[in-house]
């Protein structure tokens, strides 16, 4: 039975590539300011651009305002 894996809290190009090379089906980026893994949307956008097609990008939020989600 196949298993899909999500690696979350990625914050550098190296961690993104490690997740991709390790076979992750999903890669997650945290947008919760209280988290030590929180990213600015601009950095997350650059990291997401490095993710190959076929791997799903996931945003992790907690009680986000609509304006934050749009950003």
PQR file of N, CA, C, O and H, with PARSE charges and radii, in Angstrom:
ATOM      1  N   UNK A   1       0.844  -1.165   0.000 -0.4000 1.5000
ATOM      2  CA  UNK A   1       0.000   0.000   0.000 -0.0000 2.0000
ATOM      3  C   UNK A   1       0.898   1.240   0.000  0.5500 1.7000
ATOM      4  O   UNK A   1       1.781   1.360   0.850 -0.5500 1.4000
ATOM      5  N   UNK A   2       0.683   2.164  -0.947 -0.4000 1.5000
ATOM      6  CA  UNK A   2       1.510   3.374  -0.995 -0.0000 2.0000
ATOM      7  C   UNK A   2       1.184   4.307   0.176  0.5500 1.7000
ATOM      8  O   UNK A   2       0.067   4.322   0.693 -0.5500 1.4000
ATOM      9  H   UNK A   2      -0.033   2.066  -1.638  0.4000 1.0000
ATOM     10  N   UNK A   3       2.190   5.078   0.573 -0.4000 1.5000
ATOM     11  CA  UNK A   3       2.039   6.028   1.664 -0.0000 2.0000
ATOM     12  C   UNK A   3       2.444   7.404   1.160  0.5500 1.7000
ATOM     13  O   UNK A   3       3.485   7.558   0.521 -0.5500 1.4000
ATOM     14  H   UNK A   3       3.098   5.066   0.153  0.4000 1.0000
ATOM     15  N   UNK A   4       1.615   8.407   1.452 -0.4000 1.5000
ATOM     16  CA  UNK A   4       1.958   9.798   1.149 -0.0000 2.0000
ATOM     17  C   UNK A   4       2.529  10.422   2.408  0.5500 1.7000
ATOM     18  O   UNK A   4       1.998  10.236   3.503 -0.5500 1.4000
ATOM     19  H   UNK A   4       0.770   8.283   1.971  0.4000 1.0000
ATOM     20  N   UNK A   5       3.627  11.171   2.245 -0.4000 1.5000
ATOM     21  CA  UNK A   5       4.299  11.782   3.381 -0.0000 2.0000
ATOM     22  C   UNK A   5       4.356  13.290   3.184  0.5500 1.7000
ATOM     23  O   UNK A   5       4.665  13.781   2.098 -0.5500 1.4000
ATOM     24  H   UNK A   5       4.058  11.323   1.356  0.4000 1.0000
ATOM     25  N   UNK A   6       4.044  14.031   4.286 -0.4000 1.5000
ATOM     26  CA  UNK A   6       4.189  15.492   4.270 -0.0000 2.0000
ATOM     27  C   UNK A   6       5.317  15.857   5.230  0.5500 1.7000
ATOM     28  O   UNK A   6       5.314  15.449   6.391 -0.5500 1.4000
ATOM     29  H   UNK A   6       3.794  13.632   5.168  0.4000 1.0000
ATOM     30  N   UNK A   7       6.272  16.624   4.736 -0.4000 1.5000
ATOM     31  CA  UNK A   7       7.342  17.162   5.573 -0.0000 2.0000
ATOM     32  C   UNK A   7       7.020  18.638   5.768  0.5500 1.7000
ATOM     33  O   UNK A   7       6.841  19.377   4.801 -0.5500 1.4000
ATOM     34  H   UNK A   7       6.274  16.956   3.793  0.4000 1.0000
ATOM     35  N   UNK A   8       6.949  19.053   7.011 -0.4000 1.5000
ATOM     36  CA  UNK A   8       6.475  20.397   7.321 -0.0000 2.0000
ATOM     37  C   UNK A   8       7.529  21.194   8.088  0.5500 1.7000
ATOM     38  O   UNK A   8       8.449  20.633   8.684 -0.5500 1.4000
ATOM     39  H   UNK A   8       7.094  18.452   7.797  0.4000 1.0000
ATOM     40  N   UNK A   9       7.370  22.509   8.055 -0.4000 1.5000
ATOM     41  CA  UNK A   9       8.283  23.381   8.786 -0.0000 2.0000
ATOM     42  C   UNK A   9       9.561  23.669   8.031  0.5500 1.7000
ATOM     43  O   UNK A   9      10.578  24.017   8.629 -0.5500 1.4000
ATOM     44  H   UNK A   9       6.623  22.965   7.571  0.4000 1.0000
ATOM     45  N   UNK A  10       9.512  23.525   6.711 -0.4000 1.5000
ATOM     46  CA  UNK A  10      10.699  23.755   5.886 -0.0000 2.0000
ATOM     47  C   UNK A  10      10.999  25.250   5.837  0.5500 1.7000
ATOM     48  O   UNK A  10      10.094  26.077   5.723 -0.5500 1.4000
ATOM     49  H   UNK A  10       8.685  23.242   6.225  0.4000 1.0000
ATOM     50  N   UNK A  11      12.291  25.580   5.926 -0.4000 1.5000
ATOM     51  CA  UNK A  11      12.634  27.003   5.972 -0.0000 2.0000
ATOM     52  C   UNK A  11      13.891  27.370   5.186  0.5500 1.7000
ATOM     53  O   UNK A  11      14.285  28.535   5.154 -0.5500 1.4000
ATOM     54  H   UNK A  11      13.026  24.908   6.018  0.4000 1.0000
ATOM     55  N   UNK A  12      14.519  26.381   4.553 -0.4000 1.5000
ATOM     56  CA  UNK A  12      15.711  26.654   3.746 -0.0000 2.0000
ATOM     57  C   UNK A  12      15.654  25.834   2.469  0.5500 1.7000
ATOM     58  O   UNK A  12      14.906  24.862   2.370 -0.5500 1.4000
ATOM     59  H   UNK A  12      14.198  25.434   4.579  0.4000 1.0000
ATOM     60  N   UNK A  13      16.454  26.240   1.496 -0.4000 1.5000
ATOM     61  CA  UNK A  13      16.549  25.464   0.252 -0.0000 2.0000
ATOM     62  C   UNK A  13      17.033  24.045   0.530  0.5500 1.7000
ATOM     63  O   UNK A  13      16.559  23.089  -0.084 -0.5500 1.4000
ATOM     64  H   UNK A  13      17.062  27.031   1.576  0.4000 1.0000
ATOM     65  N   UNK A  14      17.983  23.913   1.460 -0.4000 1.5000
ATOM     66  CA  UNK A  14      18.511  22.586   1.785 -0.0000 2.0000
ATOM     67  C   UNK A  14      17.435  21.663   2.345  0.5500 1.7000
ATOM     68  O   UNK A  14      17.376  20.489   1.979 -0.5500 1.4000
ATOM     69  H   UNK A  14      18.368  24.689   1.959  0.4000 1.0000
ATOM     70  N   UNK A  15      16.582  22.183   3.231 -0.4000 1.5000
ATOM     71  CA  UNK A  15      15.545  21.321   3.801 -0.0000 2.0000
ATOM     72  C   UNK A  15      14.469  20.982   2.771  0.5500 1.7000
ATOM     73  O   UNK A  15      13.924  19.878   2.774 -0.5500 1.4000
ATOM     74  H   UNK A  15      16.630  23.136   3.528  0.4000 1.0000
ATOM     75  N   UNK A  16      14.170  21.934   1.895 -0.4000 1.5000
ATOM     76  CA  UNK A  16      13.212  21.650   0.823 -0.0000 2.0000
ATOM     77  C   UNK A  16      13.748  20.537  -0.072  0.5500 1.7000
ATOM     78  O   UNK A  16      13.029  19.585  -0.377 -0.5500 1.4000
ATOM     79  H   UNK A  16      14.613  22.831   1.893  0.4000 1.0000
ATOM     80  N   UNK A  17      15.003  20.651  -0.491 -0.4000 1.5000
ATOM     81  CA  UNK A  17      15.582  19.632  -1.369 -0.0000 2.0000
ATOM     82  C   UNK A  17      15.706  18.280  -0.662  0.5500 1.7000
ATOM     83  O   UNK A  17      15.524  17.240  -1.296 -0.5500 1.4000
ATOM     84  H   UNK A  17      15.587  21.424  -0.243  0.4000 1.0000
ATOM     85  N   UNK A  18      16.011  18.275   0.627 -0.4000 1.5000
ATOM     86  CA  UNK A  18      16.081  17.016   1.373 -0.0000 2.0000
ATOM     87  C   UNK A  18      14.711  16.339   1.403  0.5500 1.7000
ATOM     88  O   UNK A  18      14.617  15.123   1.235 -0.5500 1.4000
ATOM     89  H   UNK A  18      16.159  19.120   1.142  0.4000 1.0000
ATOM     90  N   UNK A  19      13.657  17.116   1.614 -0.4000 1.5000
ATOM     91  CA  UNK A  19      12.304  16.548   1.619 -0.0000 2.0000
ATOM     92  C   UNK A  19      11.942  15.986   0.249  0.5500 1.7000
ATOM     93  O   UNK A  19      11.385  14.893   0.144 -0.5500 1.4000
ATOM     94  H   UNK A  19      13.733  18.104   1.750  0.4000 1.0000
ATOM     95  N   UNK A  20      12.262  16.743  -0.799 -0.4000 1.5000
ATOM     96  CA  UNK A  20      11.970  16.305  -2.168 -0.0000 2.0000
ATOM     97  C   UNK A  20      12.750  15.035  -2.492  0.5500 1.7000
ATOM     98  O   UNK A  20      12.182  14.057  -2.977 -0.5500 1.4000
ATOM     99  H   UNK A  20      12.714  17.631  -0.714  0.4000 1.0000
ATOM    100  N   UNK A  21      14.039  15.054  -2.224 -0.4000 1.5000
ATOM    101  CA  UNK A  21      14.884  13.894  -2.527 -0.0000 2.0000
ATOM    102  C   UNK A  21      14.524  12.687  -1.664  0.5500 1.7000
ATOM    103  O   UNK A  21      14.755  11.543  -2.057 -0.5500 1.4000
ATOM    104  H   UNK A  21      14.501  15.848  -1.830  0.4000 1.0000
ATOM    105  N   UNK A  22      13.958  12.947  -0.488 -0.4000 1.5000
ATOM    106  CA  UNK A  22      13.539  11.865   0.396 -0.0000 2.0000
ATOM    107  C   UNK A  22      12.200  11.264   0.022  0.5500 1.7000
ATOM    108  O   UNK A  22      11.765  10.286   0.630 -0.5500 1.4000
ATOM    109  H   UNK A  22      13.770  13.876  -0.169  0.4000 1.0000
ATOM    110  N   UNK A  23      11.542  11.843  -0.975 -0.4000 1.5000
ATOM    111  CA  UNK A  23      10.302  11.256  -1.468 -0.0000 2.0000
ATOM    112  C   UNK A  23       9.018  11.840  -0.910  0.5500 1.7000
ATOM    113  O   UNK A  23       7.962  11.218  -1.020 -0.5500 1.4000
ATOM    114  H   UNK A  23      11.895  12.637  -1.469  0.4000 1.0000
ATOM    115  N   UNK A  24       9.086  13.026  -0.312 -0.4000 1.5000
ATOM    116  CA  UNK A  24       7.872  13.637   0.229 -0.0000 2.0000
ATOM    117  C   UNK A  24       6.845  13.875  -0.880  0.5500 1.7000
ATOM    118  O   UNK A  24       7.192  14.285  -1.988 -0.5500 1.4000
ATOM    119  H   UNK A  24       9.944  13.532  -0.222  0.4000 1.0000
ATOM    120  N   UNK A  25       5.589  13.614  -0.565 -0.4000 1.5000
ATOM    121  CA  UNK A  25       4.482  13.899  -1.481 -0.0000 2.0000
ATOM    122  C   UNK A  25       3.972  15.319  -1.289  0.5500 1.7000
ATOM    123  O   UNK A  25       3.426  15.927  -2.210 -0.5500 1.4000
ATOM    124  H   UNK A  25       5.307  13.281   0.335  0.4000 1.0000
ATOM    125  N   UNK A  26       4.159  15.842  -0.071 -0.4000 1.5000
ATOM    126  CA  UNK A  26       3.715  17.171   0.310 -0.0000 2.0000
ATOM    127  C   UNK A  26       4.861  17.865   1.045  0.5500 1.7000
ATOM    128  O   UNK A  26       5.605  17.222   1.786 -0.5500 1.4000
ATOM    129  H   UNK A  26       4.602  15.348   0.676  0.4000 1.0000
ATOM    130  N   UNK A  27       5.004  19.164   0.843 -0.4000 1.5000
ATOM    131  CA  UNK A  27       5.957  19.953   1.617 -0.0000 2.0000
ATOM    132  C   UNK A  27       5.187  21.108   2.257  0.5500 1.7000
ATOM    133  O   UNK A  27       4.377  21.768   1.605 -0.5500 1.4000
ATOM    134  H   UNK A  27       4.400  19.687   0.241  0.4000 1.0000
ATOM    135  N   UNK A  28       5.454  21.341   3.547 -0.4000 1.5000
ATOM    136  CA  UNK A  28       4.688  22.332   4.283 -0.0000 2.0000
ATOM    137  C   UNK A  28       5.518  23.513   4.736  0.5500 1.7000
ATOM    138  O   UNK A  28       6.689  23.384   5.093 -0.5500 1.4000
ATOM    139  H   UNK A  28       6.112  20.805   4.076  0.4000 1.0000
ATOM    140  N   UNK A  29       4.872  24.674   4.709 -0.4000 1.5000
ATOM    141  CA  UNK A  29       5.489  25.925   5.111 -0.0000 2.0000
ATOM    142  C   UNK A  29       4.603  26.571   6.172  0.5500 1.7000
ATOM    143  O   UNK A  29       3.393  26.698   5.981 -0.5500 1.4000
ATOM    144  H   UNK A  29       3.921  24.779   4.419  0.4000 1.0000
ATOM    145  N   UNK A  30       5.208  26.981   7.295 -0.4000 1.5000
ATOM    146  CA  UNK A  30       4.468  27.468   8.453 -0.0000 2.0000
ATOM    147  C   UNK A  30       4.323  28.986   8.398  0.5500 1.7000
ATOM    148  O   UNK A  30       5.295  29.716   8.204 -0.5500 1.4000
ATOM    149  H   UNK A  30       6.191  26.878   7.450  0.4000 1.0000
ATOM    150  N   UNK A  31       3.077  29.441   8.577 -0.4000 1.5000
ATOM    151  CA  UNK A  31       2.758  30.871   8.601 -0.0000 2.0000
ATOM    152  C   UNK A  31       2.061  31.216   9.918  0.5500 1.7000
ATOM    153  O   UNK A  31       0.991  31.824   9.924 -0.5500 1.4000
ATOM    154  H   UNK A  31       2.288  28.848   8.735  0.4000 1.0000
ATOM    155  N   UNK A  32       2.674  30.824  11.022 -0.4000 1.5000
ATOM    156  CA  UNK A  32       2.148  31.104  12.362 -0.0000 2.0000
ATOM    157  C   UNK A  32       3.272  31.765  13.135  0.5500 1.7000
ATOM    158  O   UNK A  32       4.261  31.121  13.487 -0.5500 1.4000
ATOM    159  H   UNK A  32       3.543  30.329  11.017  0.4000 1.0000
ATOM    160  N   UNK A  33       3.113  33.063  13.398 -0.4000 1.5000
ATOM    161  CA  UNK A  33       4.210  33.872  13.951 -0.0000 2.0000
ATOM    162  C   UNK A  33       4.814  33.305  15.235  0.5500 1.7000
ATOM    163  O   UNK A  33       6.003  33.497  15.488 -0.5500 1.4000
ATOM    164  H   UNK A  33       2.310  33.586  13.112  0.4000 1.0000
ATOM    165  N   UNK A  34       4.032  32.623  16.034 -0.4000 1.5000
ATOM    166  CA  UNK A  34       4.554  32.094  17.301 -0.0000 2.0000
ATOM    167  C   UNK A  34       5.446  30.867  17.113  0.5500 1.7000
ATOM    168  O   UNK A  34       6.120  30.442  18.052 -0.5500 1.4000
ATOM    169  H   UNK A  34       3.066  32.466  15.828  0.4000 1.0000
ATOM    170  N   UNK A  35       5.454  30.303  15.922 -0.4000 1.5000
ATOM    171  CA  UNK A  35       6.264  29.114  15.659 -0.0000 2.0000
ATOM    172  C   UNK A  35       7.705  29.510  15.319  0.5500 1.7000
ATOM    173  O   UNK A  35       7.929  30.482  14.598 -0.5500 1.4000
ATOM    174  H   UNK A  35       4.906  30.648  15.159  0.4000 1.0000
ATOM    175  N   UNK A  36       8.670  28.761  15.834 -0.4000 1.5000
ATOM    176  CA  UNK A  36      10.062  29.033  15.447 -0.0000 2.0000
ATOM    177  C   UNK A  36      10.325  28.716  13.969  0.5500 1.7000
ATOM    178  O   UNK A  36      11.359  29.109  13.429 -0.5500 1.4000
ATOM    179  H   UNK A  36       8.487  27.971  16.420  0.4000 1.0000
ATOM    180  N   UNK A  37       9.417  28.022  13.325 -0.4000 1.5000
ATOM    181  CA  UNK A  37       9.573  27.680  11.908 -0.0000 2.0000
ATOM    182  C   UNK A  37       8.774  28.595  10.985  0.5500 1.7000
ATOM    183  O   UNK A  37       8.676  28.339   9.785 -0.5500 1.4000
ATOM    184  H   UNK A  37       8.576  27.703  13.763  0.4000 1.0000
ATOM    185  N   UNK A  38       8.205  29.660  11.544 -0.4000 1.5000
ATOM    186  CA  UNK A  38       7.387  30.577  10.755 -0.0000 2.0000
ATOM    187  C   UNK A  38       8.222  31.284   9.688  0.5500 1.7000
ATOM    188  O   UNK A  38       9.374  31.653   9.918 -0.5500 1.4000
ATOM    189  H   UNK A  38       8.285  29.868  12.519  0.4000 1.0000
ATOM    190  N   UNK A  39       7.615  31.463   8.521 -0.4000 1.5000
ATOM    191  CA  UNK A  39       8.278  32.125   7.394 -0.0000 2.0000
ATOM    192  C   UNK A  39       7.499  33.351   6.940  0.5500 1.7000
ATOM    193  O   UNK A  39       6.277  33.408   7.072 -0.5500 1.4000
ATOM    194  H   UNK A  39       6.679  31.164   8.334  0.4000 1.0000
ATOM    195  N   UNK A  40       8.205  34.310   6.414 -0.4000 1.5000
ATOM    196  CA  UNK A  40       7.562  35.420   5.721 -0.0000 2.0000
ATOM    197  C   UNK A  40       7.058  34.891   4.381  0.5500 1.7000
ATOM    198  O   UNK A  40       7.708  34.037   3.778 -0.5500 1.4000
ATOM    199  H   UNK A  40       9.198  34.264   6.306  0.4000 1.0000
ATOM    200  N   UNK A  41       5.922  35.377   3.908 -0.4000 1.5000
ATOM    201  CA  UNK A  41       5.387  34.902   2.631 -0.0000 2.0000
ATOM    202  C   UNK A  41       6.382  35.021   1.470  0.5500 1.7000
ATOM    203  O   UNK A  41       6.384  34.178   0.573 -0.5500 1.4000
ATOM    204  H   UNK A  41       5.394  36.071   4.398  0.4000 1.0000
ATOM    205  N   UNK A  42       7.219  36.049   1.479 -0.4000 1.5000
ATOM    206  CA  UNK A  42       8.175  36.234   0.386 -0.0000 2.0000
ATOM    207  C   UNK A  42       9.199  35.099   0.350  0.5500 1.7000
ATOM    208  O   UNK A  42       9.512  34.578  -0.721 -0.5500 1.4000
ATOM    209  H   UNK A  42       7.218  36.734   2.207  0.4000 1.0000
ATOM    210  N   UNK A  43       9.717  34.716   1.510 -0.4000 1.5000
ATOM    211  CA  UNK A  43      10.675  33.615   1.568 -0.0000 2.0000
ATOM    212  C   UNK A  43       9.992  32.307   1.195  0.5500 1.7000
ATOM    213  O   UNK A  43      10.551  31.497   0.456 -0.5500 1.4000
ATOM    214  H   UNK A  43       9.462  35.139   2.379  0.4000 1.0000
ATOM    215  N   UNK A  44       8.797  32.108   1.702 -0.4000 1.5000
ATOM    216  CA  UNK A  44       8.065  30.884   1.367 -0.0000 2.0000
ATOM    217  C   UNK A  44       7.838  30.788  -0.140  0.5500 1.7000
ATOM    218  O   UNK A  44       7.946  29.705  -0.714 -0.5500 1.4000
ATOM    219  H   UNK A  44       8.344  32.767   2.302  0.4000 1.0000
ATOM    220  N   UNK A  45       7.530  31.894  -0.774 -0.4000 1.5000
ATOM    221  CA  UNK A  45       7.324  31.896  -2.220 -0.0000 2.0000
ATOM    222  C   UNK A  45       8.573  31.467  -2.972  0.5500 1.7000
ATOM    223  O   UNK A  45       8.497  30.708  -3.939 -0.5500 1.4000
ATOM    224  H   UNK A  45       7.442  32.774  -0.308  0.4000 1.0000
ATOM    225  N   UNK A  46       9.724  31.956  -2.525 -0.4000 1.5000
ATOM    226  CA  UNK A  46      10.981  31.558  -3.176 -0.0000 2.0000
ATOM    227  C   UNK A  46      11.253  30.066  -2.971  0.5500 1.7000
ATOM    228  O   UNK A  46      11.689  29.375  -3.892 -0.5500 1.4000
ATOM    229  H   UNK A  46       9.786  32.572  -1.740  0.4000 1.0000
ATOM    230  N   UNK A  47      10.994  29.581  -1.765 -0.4000 1.5000
ATOM    231  CA  UNK A  47      11.213  28.156  -1.499 -0.0000 2.0000
ATOM    232  C   UNK A  47      10.228  27.290  -2.275  0.5500 1.7000
ATOM    233  O   UNK A  47      10.601  26.240  -2.797 -0.5500 1.4000
ATOM    234  H   UNK A  47      10.641  30.142  -1.017  0.4000 1.0000
ATOM    235  N   UNK A  48       8.980  27.723  -2.354 -0.4000 1.5000
ATOM    236  CA  UNK A  48       7.971  26.954  -3.092 -0.0000 2.0000
ATOM    237  C   UNK A  48       8.326  26.851  -4.572  0.5500 1.7000
ATOM    238  O   UNK A  48       8.015  25.854  -5.224 -0.5500 1.4000
ATOM    239  H   UNK A  48       8.677  28.577  -1.930  0.4000 1.0000
ATOM    240  N   UNK A  49       8.973  27.880  -5.093 -0.4000 1.5000
ATOM    241  CA  UNK A  49       9.364  27.860  -6.505 -0.0000 2.0000
ATOM    242  C   UNK A  49      10.384  26.758  -6.785  0.5500 1.7000
ATOM    243  O   UNK A  49      10.531  26.334  -7.932 -0.5500 1.4000
ATOM    244  H   UNK A  49       9.225  28.690  -4.563  0.4000 1.0000
ATOM    245  N   UNK A  50      11.087  26.291  -5.760 -0.4000 1.5000
ATOM    246  CA  UNK A  50      12.080  25.233  -5.915 -0.0000 2.0000
ATOM    247  C   UNK A  50      11.470  23.830  -5.899  0.5500 1.7000
ATOM    248  O   UNK A  50      12.142  22.852  -6.229 -0.5500 1.4000
ATOM    249  H   UNK A  50      10.967  26.635  -4.829  0.4000 1.0000
ATOM    250  N   UNK A  51      10.209  23.737  -5.519 -0.4000 1.5000
ATOM    251  CA  UNK A  51       9.551  22.434  -5.394 -0.0000 2.0000
ATOM    252  C   UNK A  51       9.100  21.964  -6.776  0.5500 1.7000
ATOM    253  O   UNK A  51       8.376  22.682  -7.465 -0.5500 1.4000
ATOM    254  H   UNK A  51       9.663  24.531  -5.251  0.4000 1.0000
ATOM    255  N   UNK A  52       9.518  20.772  -7.186 -0.4000 1.5000
ATOM    256  CA  UNK A  52       9.131  20.266  -8.507 -0.0000 2.0000
ATOM    257  C   UNK A  52       7.621  20.043  -8.627  0.5500 1.7000
ATOM    258  O   UNK A  52       6.924  19.831  -7.635 -0.5500 1.4000
ATOM    259  H   UNK A  52      10.106  20.188  -6.626  0.4000 1.0000
ATOM    260  N   UNK A  53       7.147  20.098  -9.850 -0.4000 1.5000
ATOM    261  CA  UNK A  53       5.739  19.784 -10.118 -0.0000 2.0000
ATOM    262  C   UNK A  53       5.461  18.371  -9.635  0.5500 1.7000
ATOM    263  O   UNK A  53       6.328  17.498  -9.671 -0.5500 1.4000
ATOM    264  H   UNK A  53       7.713  20.271 -10.656  0.4000 1.0000
ATOM    265  N   UNK A  54       4.238  18.169  -9.186 -0.4000 1.5000
ATOM    266  CA  UNK A  54       3.847  16.854  -8.703 -0.0000 2.0000
ATOM    267  C   UNK A  54       3.941  16.717  -7.196  0.5500 1.7000
ATOM    268  O   UNK A  54       3.363  15.797  -6.617 -0.5500 1.4000
ATOM    269  H   UNK A  54       3.534  18.879  -9.156  0.4000 1.0000
ATOM    270  N   UNK A  55       4.666  17.627  -6.554 -0.4000 1.5000
ATOM    271  CA  UNK A  55       4.731  17.639  -5.099 -0.0000 2.0000
ATOM    272  C   UNK A  55       3.849  18.790  -4.628  0.5500 1.7000
ATOM    273  O   UNK A  55       4.007  19.929  -5.066 -0.5500 1.4000
ATOM    274  H   UNK A  55       5.136  18.374  -7.024  0.4000 1.0000
ATOM    275  N   UNK A  56       2.932  18.481  -3.742 -0.4000 1.5000
ATOM    276  CA  UNK A  56       1.954  19.466  -3.298 -0.0000 2.0000
ATOM    277  C   UNK A  56       2.548  20.347  -2.208  0.5500 1.7000
ATOM    278  O   UNK A  56       3.173  19.863  -1.264 -0.5500 1.4000
ATOM    279  H   UNK A  56       2.804  17.556  -3.386  0.4000 1.0000
ATOM    280  N   UNK A  57       2.340  21.649  -2.359 -0.4000 1.5000
ATOM    281  CA  UNK A  57       2.806  22.635  -1.382 -0.0000 2.0000
ATOM    282  C   UNK A  57       1.666  22.937  -0.414  0.5500 1.7000
ATOM    283  O   UNK A  57       0.532  23.167  -0.834 -0.5500 1.4000
ATOM    284  H   UNK A  57       1.832  22.042  -3.126  0.4000 1.0000
ATOM    285  N   UNK A  58       1.971  22.936   0.885 -0.4000 1.5000
ATOM    286  CA  UNK A  58       0.957  23.120   1.913 -0.0000 2.0000
ATOM    287  C   UNK A  58       1.346  24.294   2.797  0.5500 1.7000
ATOM    288  O   UNK A  58       2.501  24.422   3.205 -0.5500 1.4000
ATOM    289  H   UNK A  58       2.893  22.750   1.226  0.4000 1.0000
ATOM    290  N   UNK A  59       0.374  25.149   3.089 -0.4000 1.5000
ATOM    291  CA  UNK A  59       0.583  26.234   4.044 -0.0000 2.0000
ATOM    292  C   UNK A  59      -0.067  25.870   5.366  0.5500 1.7000
ATOM    293  O   UNK A  59      -1.220  25.440   5.400 -0.5500 1.4000
ATOM    294  H   UNK A  59      -0.564  25.045   2.758  0.4000 1.0000
ATOM    295  N   UNK A  60       0.664  26.039   6.446 -0.4000 1.5000
ATOM    296  CA  UNK A  60       0.143  25.747   7.777 -0.0000 2.0000
ATOM    297  C   UNK A  60      -0.122  27.070   8.486  0.5500 1.7000
ATOM    298  O   UNK A  60       0.785  27.882   8.668 -0.5500 1.4000
ATOM    299  H   UNK A  60       1.601  26.388   6.419  0.4000 1.0000
ATOM    300  N   UNK A  61      -1.382  27.279   8.885 -0.4000 1.5000
ATOM    301  CA  UNK A  61      -1.778  28.522   9.537 -0.0000 2.0000
ATOM    302  C   UNK A  61      -2.576  28.200  10.799  0.5500 1.7000
ATOM    303  O   UNK A  61      -3.121  27.106  10.942 -0.5500 1.4000
ATOM    304  H   UNK A  61      -2.119  26.620   8.736  0.4000 1.0000
ATOM    305  N   UNK A  62      -2.635  29.170  11.708 -0.4000 1.5000
ATOM    306  CA  UNK A  62      -3.438  29.045  12.922 -0.0000 2.0000
ATOM    307  C   UNK A  62      -4.243  30.330  13.073  0.5500 1.7000
ATOM    308  O   UNK A  62      -3.671  31.409  13.232 -0.5500 1.4000
ATOM    309  H   UNK A  62      -2.192  30.059  11.592  0.4000 1.0000
ATOM    310  N   UNK A  63      -5.547  30.218  13.024 -0.4000 1.5000
ATOM    311  CA  UNK A  63      -6.446  31.365  13.205 -0.0000 2.0000
ATOM    312  C   UNK A  63      -6.026  32.567  12.369  0.5500 1.7000
ATOM    313  O   UNK A  63      -6.016  33.697  12.859 -0.5500 1.4000
ATOM    314  H   UNK A  63      -6.011  29.342  12.894  0.4000 1.0000
ATOM    315  N   UNK A  64      -5.683  32.327  11.125 -0.4000 1.5000
ATOM    316  CA  UNK A  64      -5.196  33.408  10.249 -0.0000 2.0000
ATOM    317  C   UNK A  64      -6.334  34.326   9.822  0.5500 1.7000
ATOM    318  O   UNK A  64      -7.458  33.886   9.581 -0.5500 1.4000
ATOM    319  H   UNK A  64      -5.690  31.409  10.727  0.4000 1.0000
ATOM    320  N   UNK A  65      -6.015  35.596   9.736 -0.4000 1.5000
ATOM    321  CA  UNK A  65      -6.958  36.584   9.210 -0.0000 2.0000
ATOM    322  C   UNK A  65      -7.014  36.444   7.691  0.5500 1.7000
ATOM    323  O   UNK A  65      -6.056  35.985   7.069 -0.5500 1.4000
ATOM    324  H   UNK A  65      -5.102  35.954   9.931  0.4000 1.0000
ATOM    325  N   UNK A  66      -8.137  36.841   7.097 -0.4000 1.5000
ATOM    326  CA  UNK A  66      -8.308  36.743   5.653 -0.0000 2.0000
ATOM    327  C   UNK A  66      -7.187  37.466   4.903  0.5500 1.7000
ATOM    328  O   UNK A  66      -6.706  36.966   3.886 -0.5500 1.4000
ATOM    329  H   UNK A  66      -8.916  37.214   7.602  0.4000 1.0000
ATOM    330  N   UNK A  67      -6.770  38.628   5.390 -0.4000 1.5000
ATOM    331  CA  UNK A  67      -5.724  39.407   4.738 -0.0000 2.0000
ATOM    332  C   UNK A  67      -4.413  38.635   4.718  0.5500 1.7000
ATOM    333  O   UNK A  67      -3.689  38.683   3.723 -0.5500 1.4000
ATOM    334  H   UNK A  67      -7.161  39.034   6.216  0.4000 1.0000
ATOM    335  N   UNK A  68      -4.094  37.931   5.786 -0.4000 1.5000
ATOM    336  CA  UNK A  68      -2.871  37.113   5.838 -0.0000 2.0000
ATOM    337  C   UNK A  68      -2.961  35.983   4.832  0.5500 1.7000
ATOM    338  O   UNK A  68      -1.982  35.678   4.150 -0.5500 1.4000
ATOM    339  H   UNK A  68      -4.682  37.892   6.594  0.4000 1.0000
ATOM    340  N   UNK A  69      -4.117  35.362   4.733 -0.4000 1.5000
ATOM    341  CA  UNK A  69      -4.275  34.244   3.796 -0.0000 2.0000
ATOM    342  C   UNK A  69      -4.120  34.705   2.354  0.5500 1.7000
ATOM    343  O   UNK A  69      -3.547  33.995   1.528 -0.5500 1.4000
ATOM    344  H   UNK A  69      -4.912  35.610   5.287  0.4000 1.0000
ATOM    345  N   UNK A  70      -4.629  35.893   2.055 -0.4000 1.5000
ATOM    346  CA  UNK A  70      -4.493  36.425   0.704 -0.0000 2.0000
ATOM    347  C   UNK A  70      -3.037  36.702   0.362  0.5500 1.7000
ATOM    348  O   UNK A  70      -2.627  36.523  -0.785 -0.5500 1.4000
ATOM    349  H   UNK A  70      -5.094  36.470   2.727  0.4000 1.0000
ATOM    350  N   UNK A  71      -2.245  37.139   1.346 -0.4000 1.5000
ATOM    351  CA  UNK A  71      -0.831  37.423   1.116 -0.0000 2.0000
ATOM    352  C   UNK A  71      -0.108  36.135   0.816  0.5500 1.7000
ATOM    353  O   UNK A  71       1.102  36.145   0.589 -0.5500 1.4000
ATOM    354  H   UNK A  71      -2.577  37.284   2.278  0.4000 1.0000
TER
END
